C-alpha cells in the first residue's frame, strides 16, 4: 500500500449507489413475496438532509 487519500464523490457515484439500493430492495421484496427463505438487513432511514 502506498497511501490513503480522500477522493471526490461525483454525481455518478450517487446514481450508482441509488440503483444498487433500489436493486437490493427489489430483490428482497421479490424473495419475500415468493416466500423464499432468506436473511437480509434492514437499515435505518437516512437523515432528512440526504
C-alpha distance matrix in Angstrom:
0.0 3.8 5.8 8.3 11.7 14.9 16.3 20.0 21.8 24.4 27.7 26.5 23.9 26.8 29.0 26.7 26.2 30.0 30.7 28.4 30.2 33.6 32.8 31.9 35.1 37.2 36.0 36.7 40.2 41.0 40.2 42.1 45.1 45.1 45.2 42.3 40.7 37.2 34.9 33.2 32.0 34.0 32.0 33.7 34.9 32.8 34.1 37.0 35.1 32.8
3.8 0.0 3.8 7.3 10.1 13.7 15.1 18.8 21.1 23.6 27.2 26.3 23.9 26.9 29.3 27.3 27.1 30.8 31.7 29.7 31.6 34.9 34.4 33.8 36.9 39.0 38.1 38.9 42.2 43.2 42.6 44.5 47.4 47.6 47.8 45.0 43.6 40.0 37.6 35.7 34.3 36.0 33.7 35.2 36.0 33.6 34.6 37.3 35.0 32.9
5.8 3.8 0.0 3.8 6.7 10.4 12.4 16.1 18.5 21.3 24.9 24.4 21.9 24.6 27.3 25.7 25.1 28.7 30.0 28.2 29.7 33.1 33.0 32.3 35.1 37.4 36.8 37.4 40.6 41.9 41.4 43.1 46.0 46.5 46.6 44.0 42.6 38.9 36.3 34.1 32.5 33.8 31.3 32.4 33.2 30.6 31.4 34.0 31.7 29.8
8.3 7.3 3.8 0.0 3.8 7.0 9.5 13.2 15.3 18.4 21.9 21.7 19.0 21.4 24.3 22.9 22.0 25.5 27.1 25.3 26.6 30.0 30.2 29.5 32.1 34.6 34.2 34.7 37.8 39.2 38.9 40.4 43.3 44.0 44.1 41.7 40.3 36.6 33.9 31.5 29.6 30.7 28.0 29.0 29.6 26.9 27.6 30.3 28.0 26.1
11.7 10.1 6.7 3.8 0.0 3.8 6.4 9.9 12.4 15.5 19.1 19.3 16.9 19.2 22.3 21.4 20.6 24.0 25.8 24.5 25.7 29.0 29.6 29.1 31.5 33.9 34.0 34.6 37.4 39.0 39.0 40.4 43.1 44.1 44.4 42.2 41.0 37.3 34.7 31.9 29.9 30.6 27.7 28.3 28.5 25.5 25.9 28.2 25.6 23.9
14.9 13.7 10.4 7.0 3.8 0.0 3.8 6.8 9.0 12.4 15.9 16.6 14.1 16.0 19.3 18.7 17.8 21.0 23.1 22.1 23.1 26.2 27.2 26.8 29.0 31.5 31.9 32.4 35.0 36.8 37.0 38.2 40.8 42.0 42.5 40.5 39.5 35.8 33.1 30.1 28.0 28.3 25.2 25.6 25.4 22.3 22.5 24.7 22.0 20.2
16.3 15.1 12.4 9.5 6.4 3.8 0.0 3.8 6.3 9.2 12.8 13.2 11.2 13.5 16.5 16.0 15.8 18.8 20.7 20.1 21.5 24.3 25.2 25.4 27.6 29.7 30.3 31.2 33.6 35.2 35.7 37.2 39.5 40.7 41.5 39.5 38.9 35.2 32.9 29.8 27.9 28.2 25.2 25.8 25.2 22.0 22.6 24.3 21.6 19.4
20.0 18.8 16.1 13.2 9.9 6.8 3.8 0.0 3.8 6.1 9.8 11.0 9.6 11.5 14.4 14.8 14.8 17.3 19.5 19.5 20.7 23.2 24.5 25.1 26.9 28.9 29.9 31.0 33.0 34.7 35.6 36.9 39.0 40.5 41.4 39.7 39.4 35.8 33.6 30.3 28.3 28.1 25.1 25.3 24.3 20.9 21.1 22.4 19.4 17.3
21.8 21.1 18.5 15.3 12.4 9.0 6.3 3.8 0.0 3.8 6.9 8.2 6.3 7.7 10.9 11.5 11.2 13.6 15.9 16.1 17.1 19.5 21.0 21.6 23.3 25.3 26.5 27.5 29.4 31.2 32.2 33.4 35.4 37.0 38.0 36.5 36.2 32.7 30.6 27.2 25.3 25.0 21.9 22.3 21.0 17.7 18.3 19.5 16.8 14.2
24.4 23.6 21.3 18.4 15.5 12.4 9.2 6.1 3.8 0.0 3.8 5.2 5.3 6.8 9.0 10.2 11.1 12.8 14.7 15.7 17.1 18.9 20.4 21.6 23.2 24.8 26.2 27.6 29.2 30.8 32.2 33.5 35.2 36.7 38.1 36.7 36.9 33.5 31.8 28.4 26.8 26.2 23.5 23.9 22.2 19.0 19.7 20.3 17.6 14.9
27.7 27.2 24.9 21.9 19.1 15.9 12.8 9.8 6.9 3.8 0.0 3.8 5.4 5.1 6.3 8.7 9.9 10.6 12.5 14.3 15.4 16.6 18.4 20.1 21.2 22.5 24.4 25.9 27.1 28.6 30.4 31.7 33.0 34.7 36.3 35.2 35.6 32.5 31.0 27.5 26.0 25.2 22.6 22.9 20.8 17.8 18.6 18.7 16.3 13.4
26.5 26.3 24.4 21.7 19.3 16.6 13.2 11.0 8.2 5.2 3.8 0.0 3.8 5.4 5.1 6.2 8.6 9.8 10.7 12.3 14.3 15.3 16.5 18.5 20.1 21.0 22.5 24.5 25.8 26.9 28.7 30.3 31.6 33.0 34.7 33.3 33.9 30.8 29.6 26.3 25.3 24.9 22.7 23.6 21.9 19.3 20.7 21.1 19.2 15.9
23.9 23.9 21.9 19.0 16.9 14.1 11.2 9.6 6.3 5.3 5.4 3.8 0.0 3.8 5.5 5.2 6.2 8.6 10.0 10.6 12.4 14.3 15.4 16.6 18.5 19.9 21.1 22.7 24.5 25.8 27.1 28.6 30.3 31.7 33.1 31.5 31.8 28.4 26.9 23.6 22.4 22.2 19.8 20.9 19.6 16.9 18.7 19.6 17.8 14.4
26.8 26.9 24.6 21.4 19.2 16.0 13.5 11.5 7.7 6.8 5.1 5.4 3.8 0.0 3.8 5.5 5.1 6.1 8.6 9.8 10.5 12.2 14.2 15.3 16.5 18.2 19.9 21.1 22.6 24.3 25.8 26.9 28.5 30.3 31.6 30.5 30.8 27.5 25.9 22.4 20.9 20.1 17.7 18.3 16.5 13.9 15.5 16.2 14.6 11.1
29.0 29.3 27.3 24.3 22.3 19.3 16.5 14.4 10.9 9.0 6.3 5.1 5.5 3.8 0.0 3.8 5.4 5.1 6.3 8.6 10.0 10.5 12.3 14.3 15.4 16.4 18.3 20.1 21.1 22.5 24.4 25.7 26.9 28.6 30.3 29.2 30.0 27.0 25.9 22.6 21.6 20.9 19.0 19.9 18.0 15.9 17.9 18.1 16.9 13.3
26.7 27.3 25.7 22.9 21.4 18.7 16.0 14.8 11.5 10.2 8.7 6.2 5.2 5.5 3.8 0.0 3.8 5.5 5.2 6.2 8.7 9.9 10.5 12.3 14.3 15.2 16.4 18.4 20.0 21.0 22.5 24.3 25.7 26.9 28.6 27.1 27.7 24.7 23.6 20.5 19.9 19.8 18.3 19.9 18.6 16.8 19.3 20.2 19.3 15.5
26.2 27.1 25.1 22.0 20.6 17.8 15.8 14.8 11.2 11.1 9.9 8.6 6.2 5.1 5.4 3.8 0.0 3.8 5.5 5.0 6.2 8.6 9.8 10.6 12.4 14.2 15.4 16.6 18.4 20.0 21.2 22.6 24.4 25.9 27.1 25.7 25.9 22.7 21.2 17.8 16.8 16.5 14.6 16.2 15.1 13.4 16.1 17.4 16.8 13.0
30.0 30.8 28.7 25.5 24.0 21.0 18.8 17.3 13.6 12.8 10.6 9.8 8.6 6.1 5.1 5.5 3.8 0.0 3.8 5.5 5.2 6.2 8.6 10.0 10.6 12.2 14.3 15.5 16.6 18.3 20.1 21.1 22.5 24.4 25.8 24.9 25.5 22.6 21.3 17.9 16.9 16.0 14.3 15.5 13.7 12.4 15.1 15.7 15.6 11.9
30.7 31.7 30.0 27.1 25.8 23.1 20.7 19.5 15.9 14.7 12.5 10.7 10.0 8.6 6.3 5.2 5.5 3.8 0.0 3.8 5.4 5.0 6.1 8.6 9.8 10.3 12.1 14.2 15.2 16.3 18.2 19.8 20.9 22.4 24.2 23.1 24.1 21.3 20.7 17.6 17.5 17.0 16.1 17.9 16.5 15.7 18.7 19.3 19.4 15.6
28.4 29.7 28.2 25.3 24.5 22.1 20.1 19.5 16.1 15.7 14.3 12.3 10.6 9.8 8.6 6.2 5.0 5.5 3.8 0.0 3.8 5.5 5.1 6.2 8.7 9.9 10.6 12.3 14.3 15.4 16.5 18.3 20.0 21.2 22.6 21.1 21.6 18.6 17.7 14.7 14.6 14.8 14.1 16.5 15.9 15.3 18.7 20.0 20.2 16.5
30.2 31.6 29.7 26.6 25.7 23.1 21.5 20.7 17.1 17.1 15.4 14.3 12.4 10.5 10.0 8.7 6.2 5.2 5.4 3.8 0.0 3.8 5.4 5.1 6.2 8.5 9.9 10.6 12.3 14.3 15.4 16.5 18.3 20.0 21.1 20.1 20.4 17.4 16.2 12.8 12.2 11.6 10.9 13.1 12.3 12.2 15.8 17.1 17.9 14.3
33.6 34.9 33.1 30.0 29.0 26.2 24.3 23.2 19.5 18.9 16.6 15.3 14.3 12.2 10.5 9.9 8.6 6.2 5.0 5.5 3.8 0.0 3.8 5.5 5.2 6.1 8.6 9.9 10.6 12.2 14.3 15.3 16.4 18.3 20.0 19.3 20.3 17.8 17.3 14.2 14.2 13.4 13.2 15.2 13.9 14.2 17.6 18.3 19.3 15.8
32.8 34.4 33.0 30.2 29.6 27.2 25.2 24.5 21.0 20.4 18.4 16.5 15.4 14.2 12.3 10.5 9.8 8.6 6.1 5.1 5.4 3.8 0.0 3.8 5.5 5.1 6.1 8.6 9.9 10.5 12.2 14.1 15.3 16.5 18.3 17.1 18.3 15.8 15.8 13.3 14.2 14.3 14.8 17.4 16.8 17.3 20.8 21.8 22.8 19.2
31.9 33.8 32.3 29.5 29.1 26.8 25.4 25.1 21.6 21.6 20.1 18.5 16.6 15.3 14.3 12.3 10.6 10.0 8.6 6.2 5.1 5.5 3.8 0.0 3.8 5.4 5.2 6.1 8.6 9.9 10.6 12.2 14.2 15.4 16.5 15.1 15.7 12.8 12.3 9.5 10.4 10.9 11.8 14.8 14.9 15.9 19.7 21.2 22.4 19.1
35.1 36.9 35.1 32.1 31.5 29.0 27.6 26.9 23.3 23.2 21.2 20.1 18.5 16.5 15.4 14.3 12.4 10.6 9.8 8.7 6.2 5.2 5.5 3.8 0.0 3.8 5.5 5.2 6.2 8.6 10.0 10.5 12.2 14.3 15.3 14.8 15.6 13.2 12.8 9.9 10.5 9.7 10.9 13.4 13.1 14.8 18.4 19.5 21.3 18.2
37.2 39.0 37.4 34.6 33.9 31.5 29.7 28.9 25.3 24.8 22.5 21.0 19.9 18.2 16.4 15.2 14.2 12.2 10.3 9.9 8.5 6.1 5.1 5.4 3.8 0.0 3.8 5.5 5.2 6.2 8.7 9.9 10.6 12.3 14.3 13.9 15.5 13.8 14.4 12.3 13.6 13.2 14.7 17.1 16.6 18.2 21.7 22.4 24.2 21.0
36.0 38.1 36.8 34.2 34.0 31.9 30.3 29.9 26.5 26.2 24.4 22.5 21.1 19.9 18.3 16.4 15.4 14.3 12.1 10.6 9.9 8.6 6.1 5.2 5.5 3.8 0.0 3.8 5.5 5.1 6.2 8.5 9.9 10.6 12.3 11.1 12.6 10.8 11.8 10.3 12.6 13.2 15.2 18.2 18.4 20.1 23.8 25.0 26.7 23.4
36.7 38.9 37.4 34.7 34.6 32.4 31.2 31.0 27.5 27.6 25.9 24.5 22.7 21.1 20.1 18.4 16.6 15.5 14.2 12.3 10.6 9.9 8.6 6.1 5.2 5.5 3.8 0.0 3.8 5.5 5.2 6.0 8.6 9.9 10.5 9.7 10.5 8.5 9.1 7.5 9.8 10.2 12.8 15.8 16.5 18.7 22.4 23.8 25.9 23.0
40.2 42.2 40.6 37.8 37.4 35.0 33.6 33.0 29.4 29.2 27.1 25.8 24.5 22.6 21.1 20.0 18.4 16.6 15.2 14.3 12.3 10.6 9.9 8.6 6.2 5.2 5.5 3.8 0.0 3.8 5.5 5.0 6.1 8.5 9.8 10.3 11.9 11.0 12.0 10.7 12.6 12.1 14.7 17.1 17.2 19.6 23.1 24.0 26.4 23.6
41.0 43.2 41.9 39.2 39.0 36.8 35.2 34.7 31.2 30.8 28.6 26.9 25.8 24.3 22.5 21.0 20.0 18.3 16.3 15.4 14.3 12.2 10.5 9.9 8.6 6.2 5.1 5.5 3.8 0.0 3.8 5.4 5.2 6.2 8.6 8.7 11.3 11.0 13.1 12.5 15.1 15.3 18.0 20.6 20.8 23.0 26.6 27.4 29.6 26.6
40.2 42.6 41.4 38.9 39.0 37.0 35.7 35.6 32.2 32.2 30.4 28.7 27.1 25.8 24.4 22.5 21.2 20.1 18.2 16.5 15.4 14.3 12.2 10.6 10.0 8.7 6.2 5.2 5.5 3.8 0.0 3.8 5.5 5.1 6.2 5.2 7.6 7.4 10.0 10.4 13.5 14.5 17.6 20.5 21.4 23.8 27.5 28.8 31.0 28.1
42.1 44.5 43.1 40.4 40.4 38.2 37.2 36.9 33.4 33.5 31.7 30.3 28.6 26.9 25.7 24.3 22.6 21.1 19.8 18.3 16.5 15.3 14.1 12.2 10.5 9.9 8.5 6.0 5.0 5.4 3.8 0.0 3.8 5.4 5.0 6.1 7.7 8.1 10.1 10.4 13.0 13.3 16.6 19.2 20.1 23.0 26.5 27.7 30.2 27.7
45.1 47.4 46.0 43.3 43.1 40.8 39.5 39.0 35.4 35.2 33.0 31.6 30.3 28.5 26.9 25.7 24.4 22.5 20.9 20.0 18.3 16.4 15.3 14.2 12.2 10.6 9.9 8.6 6.1 5.2 5.5 3.8 0.0 3.8 5.4 7.7 10.4 11.5 13.9 14.1 16.6 16.5 19.7 21.9 22.3 25.2 28.5 29.3 31.9 29.4
45.1 47.6 46.5 44.0 44.1 42.0 40.7 40.5 37.0 36.7 34.7 33.0 31.7 30.3 28.6 26.9 25.9 24.4 22.4 21.2 20.0 18.3 16.5 15.4 14.3 12.3 10.6 9.9 8.5 6.2 5.1 5.4 3.8 0.0 3.8 5.3 8.8 10.7 13.8 14.8 18.0 18.5 21.9 24.5 25.2 27.9 31.4 32.4 34.9 32.1
45.2 47.8 46.6 44.1 44.4 42.5 41.5 41.4 38.0 38.1 36.3 34.7 33.1 31.6 30.3 28.6 27.1 25.8 24.2 22.6 21.1 20.0 18.3 16.5 15.3 14.3 12.3 10.5 9.8 8.6 6.2 5.0 5.4 3.8 0.0 3.8 6.3 8.8 11.9 13.6 16.7 17.4 21.0 23.7 24.8 27.8 31.3 32.6 35.2 32.7
42.3 45.0 44.0 41.7 42.2 40.5 39.5 39.7 36.5 36.7 35.2 33.3 31.5 30.5 29.2 27.1 25.7 24.9 23.1 21.1 20.1 19.3 17.1 15.1 14.8 13.9 11.1 9.7 10.3 8.7 5.2 6.1 7.7 5.3 3.8 0.0 3.8 6.2 9.9 12.0 15.5 17.0 20.5 23.6 25.0 27.7 31.3 32.9 35.3 32.5
40.7 43.6 42.6 40.3 41.0 39.5 38.9 39.4 36.2 36.9 35.6 33.9 31.8 30.8 30.0 27.7 25.9 25.5 24.1 21.6 20.4 20.3 18.3 15.7 15.6 15.5 12.6 10.5 11.9 11.3 7.6 7.7 10.4 8.8 6.3 3.8 0.0 3.8 7.2 10.1 13.6 15.6 19.2 22.3 24.3 27.0 30.6 32.6 34.9 32.3
37.2 40.0 38.9 36.6 37.3 35.8 35.2 35.8 32.7 33.5 32.5 30.8 28.4 27.5 27.0 24.7 22.7 22.6 21.3 18.6 17.4 17.8 15.8 12.8 13.2 13.8 10.8 8.5 11.0 11.0 7.4 8.1 11.5 10.7 8.8 6.2 3.8 0.0 3.8 6.6 10.3 12.7 16.1 19.4 21.5 24.0 27.7 29.8 32.0 29.2
34.9 37.6 36.3 33.9 34.7 33.1 32.9 33.6 30.6 31.8 31.0 29.6 26.9 25.9 25.9 23.6 21.2 21.3 20.7 17.7 16.2 17.3 15.8 12.3 12.8 14.4 11.8 9.1 12.0 13.1 10.0 10.1 13.9 13.8 11.9 9.9 7.2 3.8 0.0 3.8 7.0 10.0 13.2 16.6 19.0 21.5 25.0 27.5 29.6 27.0
33.2 35.7 34.1 31.5 31.9 30.1 29.8 30.3 27.2 28.4 27.5 26.3 23.6 22.4 22.6 20.5 17.8 17.9 17.6 14.7 12.8 14.2 13.3 9.5 9.9 12.3 10.3 7.5 10.7 12.5 10.4 10.4 14.1 14.8 13.6 12.0 10.1 6.6 3.8 0.0 3.8 6.7 9.7 13.2 15.5 17.8 21.4 23.8 25.8 23.2
32.0 34.3 32.5 29.6 29.9 28.0 27.9 28.3 25.3 26.8 26.0 25.3 22.4 20.9 21.6 19.9 16.8 16.9 17.5 14.6 12.2 14.2 14.2 10.4 10.5 13.6 12.6 9.8 12.6 15.1 13.5 13.0 16.6 18.0 16.7 15.5 13.6 10.3 7.0 3.8 0.0 3.8 6.2 9.7 12.5 14.7 18.2 20.9 22.8 20.5
34.0 36.0 33.8 30.7 30.6 28.3 28.2 28.1 25.0 26.2 25.2 24.9 22.2 20.1 20.9 19.8 16.5 16.0 17.0 14.8 11.6 13.4 14.3 10.9 9.7 13.2 13.2 10.2 12.1 15.3 14.5 13.3 16.5 18.5 17.4 17.0 15.6 12.7 10.0 6.7 3.8 0.0 3.8 6.7 9.2 12.0 15.4 17.8 20.1 18.0
32.0 33.7 31.3 28.0 27.7 25.2 25.2 25.1 21.9 23.5 22.6 22.7 19.8 17.7 19.0 18.3 14.6 14.3 16.1 14.1 10.9 13.2 14.8 11.8 10.9 14.7 15.2 12.8 14.7 18.0 17.6 16.6 19.7 21.9 21.0 20.5 19.2 16.1 13.2 9.7 6.2 3.8 0.0 3.8 6.4 8.6 11.9 14.7 16.8 14.8
33.7 35.2 32.4 29.0 28.3 25.6 25.8 25.3 22.3 23.9 22.9 23.6 20.9 18.3 19.9 19.9 16.2 15.5 17.9 16.5 13.1 15.2 17.4 14.8 13.4 17.1 18.2 15.8 17.1 20.6 20.5 19.2 21.9 24.5 23.7 23.6 22.3 19.4 16.6 13.2 9.7 6.7 3.8 0.0 3.8 6.4 9.1 11.9 14.3 13.0
34.9 36.0 33.2 29.6 28.5 25.4 25.2 24.3 21.0 22.2 20.8 21.9 19.6 16.5 18.0 18.6 15.1 13.7 16.5 15.9 12.3 13.9 16.8 14.9 13.1 16.6 18.4 16.5 17.2 20.8 21.4 20.1 22.3 25.2 24.8 25.0 24.3 21.5 19.0 15.5 12.5 9.2 6.4 3.8 0.0 3.8 6.6 8.7 11.4 10.0
32.8 33.6 30.6 26.9 25.5 22.3 22.0 20.9 17.7 19.0 17.8 19.3 16.9 13.9 15.9 16.8 13.4 12.4 15.7 15.3 12.2 14.2 17.3 15.9 14.8 18.2 20.1 18.7 19.6 23.0 23.8 23.0 25.2 27.9 27.8 27.7 27.0 24.0 21.5 17.8 14.7 12.0 8.6 6.4 3.8 0.0 3.8 6.5 8.2 6.6
34.1 34.6 31.4 27.6 25.9 22.5 22.6 21.1 18.3 19.7 18.6 20.7 18.7 15.5 17.9 19.3 16.1 15.1 18.7 18.7 15.8 17.6 20.8 19.7 18.4 21.7 23.8 22.4 23.1 26.6 27.5 26.5 28.5 31.4 31.3 31.3 30.6 27.7 25.0 21.4 18.2 15.4 11.9 9.1 6.6 3.8 0.0 3.8 5.4 5.7
37.0 37.3 34.0 30.3 28.2 24.7 24.3 22.4 19.5 20.3 18.7 21.1 19.6 16.2 18.1 20.2 17.4 15.7 19.3 20.0 17.1 18.3 21.8 21.2 19.5 22.4 25.0 23.8 24.0 27.4 28.8 27.7 29.3 32.4 32.6 32.9 32.6 29.8 27.5 23.8 20.9 17.8 14.7 11.9 8.7 6.5 3.8 0.0 3.8 5.4
35.1 35.0 31.7 28.0 25.6 22.0 21.6 19.4 16.8 17.6 16.3 19.2 17.8 14.6 16.9 19.3 16.8 15.6 19.4 20.2 17.9 19.3 22.8 22.4 21.3 24.2 26.7 25.9 26.4 29.6 31.0 30.2 31.9 34.9 35.2 35.3 34.9 32.0 29.6 25.8 22.8 20.1 16.8 14.3 11.4 8.2 5.4 3.8 0.0 3.8
32.8 32.9 29.8 26.1 23.9 20.2 19.4 17.3 14.2 14.9 13.4 15.9 14.4 11.1 13.3 15.5 13.0 11.9 15.6 16.5 14.3 15.8 19.2 19.1 18.2 21.0 23.4 23.0 23.6 26.6 28.1 27.7 29.4 32.1 32.7 32.5 32.3 29.2 27.0 23.2 20.5 18.0 14.8 13.0 10.0 6.6 5.7 5.4 3.8 0.0
